[in-house]
């Protein structure tokens, strides 16, 4: 004797209906979870962009200071060569470092060493958040030394 396939099909359908009916208690949970998590996701997104902006501002300030040192350390370089070079670099570097115009780059030259400092603030993605940036580069002055 052979069993009919109809009762097995009916059992499968009723089992699927029971599972679907039990899942109705969770209906609408995804939008609620998203509404709870969305502020955290947005805070992490803006924080990561702000951290990247700070690192780009630090990189621009350090490269400008190094540019100033490289110009000022040359043999018989003029007094303002380092400041002029750092200023040119900052004008061409974009707006990642803001507020550097107020203090401007500064270069101090001794008989043997050059030190250039660039300071400003990073570009702010979040209003009210302000990070100060200050980078310094050092180098030796090229000079003729006796044998």
N, C-alpha and C positions, 0 to 999 in steps of 0.2 A: 504494500500500500504506500501510496505516495502522499506526502503532505502538500497542502496547497500553499502557494507563495503569498496569497492574500493576507492571511493573519500576520505573517512576519512583517509585511509592509505596514500594516496597521499599527503594530507594536513600535516600529521605528518612527512613524509619524507622531504617535502619542508621546514617545520619549523626547522627540525634538520639541514638541509643543510645551512640555513640562520645563525643558531647559530654557526656552525663550520666555516663558512666563516667570521663571525665577530671576531672569536677568532684568526684568522691568524695574526692579528696585534700584538698579544702578543707572537707570535712564536719566540723562542730563548731567551726569557727574563730570564729563569731560569739559564742558564750558565753565563749570564752577572751578575746577582745578586750574584751568587756564587763567581765569580771572584772579585767582589767588597767586599764581606764579608769575604773571606778567610784570608786576612792579619789580620783582626781584630780577627778572631777565633784563628789564630796561636799565636798572641800576648797574648791573654787571656790564652791560653793553657800553653805557656812557663812561663808566669807570675805566674800562679797557681803552677806550678812545682817549680819555684824559691822560692816562699813563703813557700812551704812545706819543701824545703831544708834548709831554714833559721830556721824554727821551729825545725827541726831535729838536726841541729847543736847546737841550744840553749839548747835543751834537753840533748844532749850528754855532753855539757860543764857543765851544772848544775849537772848532775848525777856524773860526774867525780869530781867536787868540793865537792859534798856531800860524795862521797867515800873517798876523802882525809880527810875531817873533821872527819868522823867516825873512820878512822884509827889513826889519830893524837890525838884524844881526849881520847883515852884509858889510863887507869892508867899506868903511867911510860912508855909511848910510846917513841920510839926513835925519834931523831930529824927529820929524813927524811922519817918517816913512811907515812905521809900524801901525800907527793909528790910522793913517790913510788907507793902508791895505786892509786892515780889519773892518773899517767902515765900508769900503767897497764890497767886501765879502758879505757883510750883513745886509746891505741893500740888495744884493743879488740873490741872497739865500731864501727869500720869501718871508712870510709873516709868522713863522713858528716862534721866534723870539721877539717879544714886544717890549716896549719901554726902554730899549737900549739907547735910544737917542738922548734921553734925559742925562744920563751919566756919561755915555759914550765910552768907547774902548780906551783903555789907558795902558801905556807902555813905559816902563822904567828901565833905563839903561845904566849900567855901571861899567867899569873898565873891562870886566870879563863876562858879564852876564846880561841878558835881556829877559824881562818878565812882562808879559802882556796879560791883562785881565779884561774880560768882557762880562757884563752883568745885565740882567733884565728879568722878564717874567715869561713864563710859558703861555702860549695861547690857551685861553680858557674855553672849554667845551660846555662846562656846567657853570651857569652864572653864580658869582660869589666865590668860586674856588680859584685861588691864586697861588701859584708856586713860583718862588724866587729861584732864579738860575744864576750861577756865578761860576765861571770857568777860567782857569789860569794856565798859561803855558810858559815854559822856560827854555832858554837856549843860550849857548855861548856866543860871544861876539867874535867875529873873524878879525884877526889882527896879525900883524907881522911880529914874529918873536925872534930874538937873536939866536943864532945857532949854538 
